[in-house]
Amino acid sequence: MIRHAAIFKLIHAAGSPQEASFLAALAKLSAIPGVGSFEIAREISLKNAFDFAVSMTFADAAAYEAYNTHPAHVAFVQSRWIPEVANFMEHDTKAL
């Protein structure tokens, strides 16, 4: 199993309609085939400058690759992620 996560900060003000719209669009990625255990969370730690985390699991590398190249994911990255995310860190792991 592969766990994919990204922690990120948006360009939008906290609690704004733009923030809500982005998070709603992000949530729609959970419908892409192969995505499991999808979760969006608000960061509560003061130890970093990020505001949100999104995480999901995939059964294997093929499922993860299918997600990365799925038209809905590609469109989201181009139309929402790139213009609206101020900073992020991606974290992809496989249990030992």
C-alpha positions in Angstrom: 0.0 0.0 0.0 1.1 3.5 -0.8 0.1 6.5 1.3 0.2 9.8 -0.5 0.0 13.1 1.4 0.5 16.7 0.8 0.6 19.5 3.4 -0.2 22.9 1.9 -1.0 26.6 2.4 -3.5 28.3 0.2 -3.3 31.9 -1.1 -6.8 32.5 0.1 -7.8 33.9 3.5 -8.8 31.5 6.2 -12.6 30.9 6.2 -13.1 32.6 2.8 -15.4 31.4 0.1 -12.4 30.8 -2.1 -10.8 28.5 0.5 -14.1 26.6 0.8 -14.4 26.3 -3.0 -10.8 24.9 -3.2 -11.4 22.3 -0.5 -14.6 21.2 -2.1 -12.9 20.7 -5.4 -10.1 18.9 -3.7 -12.6 16.5 -2.0 -13.9 15.5 -5.5 -10.5 13.7 -6.1 -11.7 11.0 -3.7 -14.0 9.7 -6.5 -11.0 8.8 -8.8 -10.8 5.0 -9.1 -8.2 3.5 -6.8 -8.2 6.2 -4.2 -8.7 4.9 -0.7 -8.8 6.4 2.8 -9.1 9.9 1.5 -9.0 12.7 4.1 -8.6 16.5 4.2 -7.5 17.9 7.6 -6.7 21.3 9.0 -3.2 21.7 10.5 -3.1 22.4 14.2 0.6 22.4 14.8 2.5 25.6 15.3 5.7 23.9 14.2 5.1 24.5 10.5 3.6 27.1 8.2 1.1 24.9 6.5 -2.7 25.1 7.0 -4.0 21.8 5.5 -3.2 18.2 4.8 -4.7 15.9 2.3 -4.0 12.2 2.4 -5.1 9.1 0.6 -4.0 5.5 0.1 -3.5 3.3 -3.0 -3.3 -0.4 -3.2 0.0 -0.3 -5.2 2.2 1.8 -7.5 0.0 1.1 -10.5 -3.1 2.5 -8.7 -1.0 5.6 -7.6 0.2 6.2 -11.2 -3.3 5.8 -12.5 -4.4 8.5 -10.1 -1.5 10.8 -11.0 -2.4 10.6 -14.7 -6.2 10.6 -14.4 -7.8 13.5 -16.3 -9.7 14.7 -13.2 -6.4 14.9 -11.2 -4.5 16.5 -14.0 -7.2 19.1 -14.5 -7.4 19.9 -10.8 -3.6 20.4 -10.6 -3.6 22.7 -13.6 -6.7 24.7 -12.8 -6.7 24.8 -9.0 -3.6 23.5 -7.3 -0.9 25.5 -9.2 -2.7 28.9 -9.1 -4.1 28.6 -5.6 -1.5 26.8 -3.5 1.1 29.1 -2.0 3.4 26.4 -0.7 3.3 22.6 -0.2 5.3 19.5 0.7 4.4 16.1 -0.7 5.0 13.0 1.3 4.7 9.5 -0.3 5.4 6.5 1.8 5.2 2.7 1.8 5.1 0.9 5.2 8.1 -1.1 6.1 
